[in-house]
Amino acid sequence: MGAILNLVERNLHEVQVDADRMLFHIPSSSLFSTDAVTGGIIDTLRQQGCSPEDLVQRLAGRFPGQEVSETLRELIALELVSDGSPLTPEIGVKRVERTALNTVVLNVNTGCNLSCTYCYKEDLDKPSAGRKMAVETAEASVEMLLRESPDETRYSVVFFGGEPLSNRALIEHMVGYCERRFAAAGKQVEFIMTTNATLLTEEIVDWLDAHRFGLSISIDGPKTVHDRNRITVGGQGTYDVVRRKADMLLSRYRSRPVGARVTLTRGVTDVETIWNHLFNEMGFAEVGFAPVTSGDLSDYNLTGEELVQVFANMKALGRRYLEAALEHRNIGFSNLHQLITDIHEGQKKALPCGAGLKMLAVDHEGGLNLCHRFTGSSLPTFGDVHSGVKQAELNDFLSQRLDRQGTGCDTCRIRNLCSGGCYHESYARYGDPTHPTYHYCDLMRDWVDFGIEVYSRIMAANPAFISRYITPRKAH
């Protein structure tokens, strides 16, 4: 009598796409089209475990025994079927021993010339009270990056605020400093900035263009939507000025595509209308949506019903994305584009993002924070730019999230794509950044299933779209 075979349900997930059964291999985030033999084995074992001999016998009327045995060997190797042998630990590393930083976020000014009602920044100040980062702190941040991770080939320096352009002098100084410093070390550096656009001038835009900044503009959509929350300190809507400055930027900027970053708050769920305005009417290359569910000001959090509506509307826009992809056009829907990239590349994330692992954020005083969202929060910092990273504390923190035992993430089918969700959302909602973001797990699982379906349809009908629009993203 052979070993008893059982299906390893925690490692497989099926998505039906028309007549095709797509098999998502959860440990590797890989996608396969299920052939008839594989489908037969899965269906048989799902009903009841049996020995390999019994399995061959049960499927004898449909498939040759050798074919069943060969497929079974492959499924056991993929750990989709268990023959009783111990399974490989899901995450080989149960502990983070070292981080490989390649990105530093400089919080160059706590001051902002806007007073957006939903802002999560805990260290935000009015323009006159803004605490600007000193040149010495910014330079020390870059030296810390090179000292902590000397072996990286490419680094990123992100300028953040408040409104980063309210400390333009520091940004200009640091770009010159970084270009000299990284070139001398034989390294590459890129600059990234998110701005509200209000302080842009033609001169600044041309300078940013010359230094190939990766730019994102915070804009929430058409005037009626944008002016609800993105207001001046005096309470005036800012759409008109942002529109004027963004139009100027988009007409002059040549070095890289410019993206729009949209914050969705209570009462705002019309994803398609917002996308249409920013992509088709204004000409942004990409539009990304960030739903607010755990902000400090609960009045601005989307309600449960609204969040369901947002995901439904994202899927509606996703169907337009698919339609365009089959015609070999990319409509710049960042959220779905990123998901398809992750599926195509077989992204397997043990942790939700690069925070602490590849990136740290420096507050205006030089403290090292998990990410830009934590500057000014009560979460302890992980060292400072002069004394370096408190590696033991940081490793302990990351290892806590890495350990999925006893959490809903342990057997979740999207555990290697979502990895428990955003640290700051967990911190804001549960008071614990290592706590998984359980409040929209079902919606996220459905969203990933939708992504698998869209990806499968693109690969079947126009795989050239992937090589044209997905693969080049890695180069940025």
C-alpha positions in Angstrom: 0.0 0.0 0.0 1.5 3.4 -1.1 1.5 6.6 0.9 -1.8 8.4 1.1 -2.0 11.5 -1.2 -3.7 14.6 -0.1 -4.3 18.0 -1.8 -2.3 20.8 -0.2 -5.2 23.4 -0.3 -3.1 26.1 1.3 -0.8 26.1 -1.7 -3.3 26.2 -4.5 -6.0 28.5 -5.7 -8.1 28.1 -8.9 -9.6 30.9 -11.0 -12.0 30.0 -13.8 -11.5 32.0 -17.0 -14.1 31.0 -19.5 -13.4 27.3 -20.2 -9.9 27.5 -18.7 -9.0 26.5 -15.1 -6.2 28.7 -14.1 -4.1 27.4 -11.2 -2.4 30.0 -9.0 0.6 28.4 -7.2 0.6 30.3 -4.0 4.1 29.7 -2.6 5.7 31.0 -5.8 2.9 33.4 -7.0 3.1 31.6 -10.4 0.1 31.0 -12.7 -0.5 27.9 -14.7 -3.2 26.8 -17.1 -4.6 23.5 -15.7 -4.6 20.7 -18.2 -7.2 17.9 -18.1 -4.9 15.4 -16.1 -4.0 18.0 -13.5 -7.7 18.9 -13.1 -8.6 15.3 -12.8 -6.0 14.7 -10.1 -7.1 17.8 -8.1 -10.8 16.9 -8.4 -10.2 13.3 -7.3 -8.1 14.2 -4.3 -10.4 17.0 -3.3 -13.1 14.4 -2.8 -10.9 12.0 -0.8 -7.2 11.3 -0.2 -6.0 8.0 -1.7 -2.8 6.1 -2.6 -1.0 6.7 -5.9 -2.2 3.3 -7.2 -5.8 4.1 -6.3 -5.5 7.5 -8.1 -4.2 5.9 -11.3 -7.1 3.4 -11.1 -9.7 6.0 -10.5 -8.5 8.0 -13.5 -7.8 5.0 -15.7 -10.9 5.5 -17.8 -9.8 9.0 -18.8 -6.0 9.1 -18.8 -3.1 6.6 -19.4 -1.5 5.6 -16.1 2.0 6.9 -17.0 0.5 10.3 -17.7 -1.2 10.4 -14.3 2.0 9.3 -12.6 4.2 11.9 -14.3 1.7 14.7 -13.6 1.4 13.5 -10.0 5.2 13.7 -9.6 5.1 17.3 -10.8 2.3 18.2 -8.4 4.2 16.7 -5.5 7.3 18.6 -6.5 5.3 21.8 -6.5 3.9 20.8 -3.1 0.3 21.0 -4.4 -0.1 17.3 -3.5 1.4 15.8 -0.4 2.6 12.2 -0.1 3.2 12.6 3.6 6.7 14.1 3.2 7.4 17.3 5.2 6.5 20.4 3.3 9.1 23.1 2.7 8.5 26.0 5.2 6.6 28.7 3.4 9.1 31.4 4.1 12.5 29.8 4.3 13.8 32.6 6.5 11.8 33.0 9.7 13.9 36.0 10.8 15.2 39.1 9.1 19.0 39.1 9.7 20.0 42.0 7.6 18.4 44.7 5.5 19.7 45.9 2.1 18.8 49.6 2.1 18.8 51.3 -1.3 16.3 54.1 -0.7 16.2 57.0 1.7 13.2 59.3 2.1 14.1 62.8 3.2 11.3 64.6 5.0 12.7 68.0 3.9 10.0 70.2 5.5 7.2 69.5 7.9 5.5 72.6 6.6 2.9 72.6 3.8 1.2 75.4 2.0 -2.0 73.3 1.8 -4.2 72.0 4.6 -5.7 68.9 3.1 -8.4 67.7 5.5 -7.5 64.0 5.4 -3.7 64.4 5.7 -2.1 61.5 7.7 1.1 63.3 8.4 1.5 63.5 12.2 4.3 66.1 12.0 2.6 68.4 9.6 2.9 72.2 10.2 1.5 75.4 8.7 4.0 77.0 6.3 5.3 79.6 8.8 5.9 76.9 11.4 7.5 74.3 9.1 10.6 72.6 10.5 13.1 72.3 7.6 15.7 69.6 7.4 19.2 71.0 7.6 21.8 70.4 4.9 24.0 68.4 7.4 21.1 66.0 8.2 20.4 65.4 4.5 24.0 64.8 3.6 24.4 62.5 6.6 21.3 60.5 5.4 23.0 59.8 2.1 26.3 58.9 3.8 24.3 56.6 6.1 22.8 54.9 3.1 26.2 54.2 1.5 27.7 53.1 4.8 24.9 50.7 5.7 24.5 49.2 2.2 27.8 49.8 0.2 27.1 46.9 -2.3 24.0 48.2 -4.0 24.4 49.4 -7.6 21.4 51.7 -7.7 20.0 54.0 -5.0 17.0 56.2 -4.8 16.7 59.5 -2.9 13.0 60.6 -2.3 12.1 64.1 -1.4 9.0 64.3 0.8 7.1 66.7 3.0 4.8 68.6 3.9 5.3 70.1 0.5 8.9 69.3 -0.5 9.3 72.2 -2.9 8.8 74.6 0.1 12.5 73.6 0.9 13.7 73.9 -2.7 17.1 75.1 -1.7 17.8 71.8 0.1 16.6 69.7 -2.8 18.8 71.5 -5.3 21.8 71.2 -3.0 21.2 67.5 -2.4 20.8 66.7 -6.1 24.2 68.2 -6.8 25.7 66.5 -3.7 24.2 63.1 -4.7 25.2 63.3 -8.3 28.8 63.9 -7.3 28.9 61.5 -4.4 27.3 58.5 -6.1 29.3 59.0 -9.4 32.5 59.0 -7.3 31.5 55.7 -5.7 30.6 54.3 -9.2 26.9 54.0 -8.3 23.7 55.2 -9.9 21.2 57.4 -8.2 17.6 58.5 -9.1 15.5 61.2 -7.5 11.8 60.8 -6.7 9.3 63.4 -5.5 5.6 63.7 -4.7 4.4 67.3 -4.9 1.0 69.1 -4.7 2.2 71.1 -7.8 1.3 74.5 -6.4 4.9 75.8 -6.3 5.9 74.6 -9.7 7.3 77.1 -12.2 8.6 76.6 -15.7 12.2 77.0 -14.3 11.7 74.4 -11.6 10.0 72.0 -14.1 12.9 72.3 -16.5 15.4 71.7 -13.7 13.5 68.6 -12.4 13.4 67.4 -16.0 17.2 67.9 -16.5 17.8 65.7 -13.4 15.2 63.0 -14.5 13.0 63.2 -11.4 10.4 60.5 -11.0 7.4 62.7 -10.3 3.9 62.1 -8.7 1.4 64.8 -8.4 -1.2 64.7 -5.6 -4.5 65.5 -7.3 -7.9 64.0 -6.5 -9.7 64.4 -9.8 -12.1 67.0 -11.3 -12.7 70.3 -9.5 -15.7 69.3 -7.5 -13.9 66.2 -6.1 -10.4 67.8 -5.6 -11.8 70.9 -3.9 -13.6 68.9 -1.2 -10.4 68.2 0.7 -7.4 69.6 -1.0 -7.6 73.2 0.3 -5.4 76.0 1.3 -4.6 76.9 4.9 -7.3 79.6 4.5 -9.9 77.1 3.3 -9.9 77.7 -0.4 -10.1 74.9 -3.0 -6.8 74.4 -4.9 -8.0 72.7 -8.1 -7.6 75.7 -10.4 -4.0 76.4 -9.5 -3.1 72.7 -9.4 -4.7 72.2 -12.8 -2.8 75.2 -14.3 0.5 74.0 -12.9 0.0 70.4 -13.8 -0.9 71.3 -17.4 2.3 73.3 -17.6 4.3 70.4 -16.2 2.8 67.8 -18.5 3.4 70.0 -21.6 7.1 70.5 -20.7 8.3 67.3 -18.9 10.1 64.9 -21.1 12.5 62.7 -19.1 10.0 60.3 -17.4 6.2 59.6 -17.3 4.4 61.7 -14.7 1.8 60.0 -12.5 -1.2 61.2 -10.6 -1.8 60.1 -7.0 -5.5 60.1 -5.9 -6.7 59.8 -2.3 -10.2 58.4 -2.0 -12.1 59.5 1.1 -15.7 59.2 2.4 -18.2 60.1 -0.3 -15.7 59.6 -3.2 -16.0 56.3 -5.0 -16.3 57.2 -8.7 -12.9 55.8 -9.8 -13.7 55.8 -13.6 -14.7 59.5 -13.7 -11.6 60.5 -11.8 -9.4 58.3 -14.0 -11.0 59.7 -17.2 -10.3 63.3 -16.1 -6.7 62.7 -15.1 -5.7 60.3 -17.9 -7.8 61.4 -20.9 -8.5 65.1 -20.2 -5.2 66.1 -18.4 -2.8 63.6 -19.9 -1.1 61.9 -16.8 0.7 58.8 -17.8 -0.6 56.8 -14.8 -3.3 57.2 -12.2 -3.1 55.4 -8.8 -5.8 55.3 -6.2 -5.3 55.2 -2.4 -8.5 54.4 -0.5 -8.5 55.8 3.1 -9.8 53.3 5.5 -7.7 53.9 8.7 -7.0 57.6 8.9 -6.8 59.4 12.3 -9.8 61.5 11.3 -12.5 58.9 11.0 -14.9 61.3 9.3 -12.8 60.9 6.1 -12.5 57.1 6.2 -14.5 55.3 3.5 -17.4 53.4 5.0 -17.6 49.6 4.6 -20.2 50.0 1.9 -18.2 52.7 0.1 -15.0 50.5 0.2 -17.0 47.7 -1.5 -18.2 50.2 -4.1 -14.6 51.4 -4.7 -13.4 47.9 -5.4 -16.4 47.3 -7.7 -15.5 50.5 -9.5 -11.8 49.6 -9.7 -12.9 46.3 -11.4 -15.1 48.3 -13.9 -12.0 50.4 -14.8 -10.0 47.2 -14.9 -12.3 45.8 -17.6 -11.6 49.0 -19.6 -7.9 48.3 -19.0 -8.3 44.8 -20.3 -10.2 46.0 -23.4 -7.4 48.5 -24.1 -4.7 45.9 -23.5 -6.2 43.6 -26.1 -5.9 46.5 -28.5 -2.3 47.0 -27.4 -3.0 50.2 -25.4 -2.1 50.9 -21.8 -4.6 53.2 -20.0 -2.4 53.9 -17.1 -4.4 52.4 -14.3 -1.6 52.0 -11.8 -3.3 49.7 -9.2 -4.1 47.0 -11.8 -0.9 47.5 -13.7 1.2 46.9 -10.6 -0.9 43.8 -9.7 -0.4 42.3 -13.2 3.3 43.1 -12.9 3.5 41.2 -9.6 1.7 38.2 -11.1 3.8 38.2 -14.3 7.1 38.4 -12.4 5.9 35.8 -9.8 6.4 38.3 -7.0 6.7 36.5 -3.7 6.7 39.0 -0.9 7.4 37.8 2.6 6.8 41.4 3.8 4.3 43.9 2.5 6.7 46.5 1.2 10.3 47.7 1.3 9.8 49.8 4.5 12.6 49.0 6.9 13.9 46.4 4.4 15.1 48.5 1.5 13.9 51.9 2.6 13.9 54.2 5.7 12.5 57.7 6.1 14.5 60.4 7.7 12.6 63.0 9.8 13.7 66.6 9.9 15.8 65.9 13.0 17.6 62.9 11.4 15.6 60.1 13.1 15.2 56.9 11.1 11.5 55.9 10.6 10.0 52.8 9.1 8.5 54.9 6.2 7.4 58.5 5.5 4.0 57.9 7.1 5.6 57.3 10.5 7.6 60.5 10.8 6.3 62.4 13.8 4.4 59.3 15.1 4.8 57.6 18.5 6.4 54.5 16.9 10.0 54.5 18.1 12.6 55.4 15.5 15.2 52.8 14.4 18.4 54.9 15.0 19.5 58.1 13.4 21.6 59.2 10.4 24.7 59.9 12.5 24.8 56.7 14.7 23.3 54.5 12.0 20.5 51.9 11.9 19.5 50.1 15.1 19.7 46.8 13.2 18.7 44.5 16.0 15.5 46.5 16.8 14.6 46.8 13.1 15.2 43.1 12.5 13.1 42.2 15.5 10.2 44.4 14.2 10.3 43.0 10.7 10.6 39.4 12.0 7.4 39.9 14.0 5.5 40.6 10.8 7.3 37.8 9.0 5.9 35.3 11.5 2.5 34.4 10.2 1.7 31.7 12.7 -1.6 32.2 14.4 -2.7 34.9 11.9 -5.2 34.9 9.1 -2.3 35.3 6.7 -0.9 31.8 7.5 -3.2 30.1 5.0 -4.6 33.0 3.0 -4.3 32.5 -0.8 -2.9 36.0 -1.4 -0.4 35.9 1.5 2.6 36.3 -0.8 1.1 39.2 -2.7 -0.5 41.2 0.1 1.7 40.0 3.0 -0.6 41.4 5.7 -1.0 44.9 4.3 0.4 48.4 5.0 2.2 48.8 8.4 0.8 52.3 8.8 -2.8 51.2 8.2 -2.3 48.6 10.9 -0.8 51.1 13.2 -3.6 53.6 12.6 -6.4 51.0 12.9 -5.1 48.6 15.5 -2.4 50.5 17.2 0.1 47.8 16.2 2.1 48.0 12.9 2.7 44.3 12.9 -1.0 43.5 13.0 -2.5 42.3 9.6 -5.0 44.6 8.0 -8.0 42.3 8.3 -10.7 44.8 7.5 -10.6 44.3 3.7 -9.1 40.9 3.2 -12.1 39.5 1.2 -12.0 42.6 -1.1 -8.3 42.1 -1.6 -8.7 38.4 -2.4 -11.4 39.2 -4.9 -9.2 42.0 -6.4 -6.3 39.5 -6.9 -8.6 36.9 -8.5 -9.7 39.7 -10.9 -6.1 40.5 -11.7 -5.4 36.8 -12.4 -8.3 36.7 -14.8 -7.2 39.9 -16.6 -3.6 38.7 -16.8 -4.8 35.3 -18.2 -6.9 37.0 -20.8 -4.1 39.3 -21.9 -1.6 36.4 -22.1 -4.0 34.3 -24.2 -5.0 37.1 -26.6 -2.2 39.6 -26.7 1.0 38.6 -24.8 2.9 41.3 -26.7 1.2 43.8 -24.3 3.1 42.3 -21.4 6.5 42.6 -23.1 5.7 46.2 -24.3 4.1 47.6 -21.1 4.9 45.4 -18.1 8.5 44.2 -18.5 10.0 47.7 -19.1 8.7 48.8 -15.6 11.6 46.9 -14.1 14.0 49.3 -15.8 12.6 52.4 -13.9 
